[in-house]
């Protein structure tokens, strides 16, 4: 058991794009140490997480060119996975894998503290 849930990472601002309210609640449970925001937030995000099936990947990539982007979609949405890869997302995974790997993936994408 870790000391107070300290896992060596840092608190980040994660922008959710096209993520439905149900899955947002799930992500909040998986990533309690981070601040999850939506596009109304004025704070620049450290990482963007988006539901590829509900957004246009190229638009998100163009809007956040210098921010790591994690896209997820249903494992059967091969066209969406291809669009996200083509748009240059840093990570694209099946929604089911996000349940298991959300924390590790966010830590990999989180920019280091200067």
Protein Blocks (a to p, Z undefined) as FASTA:
>chain_A
ZZhhighiacdddddehiafklmmmmmmmmmmbccddfkbmbdcfbdcddfklccfklmm
mmmmmbccdddddfklmmlmmmmmmnopabdcdfklmmmmmmmmmmmmpccdZZ
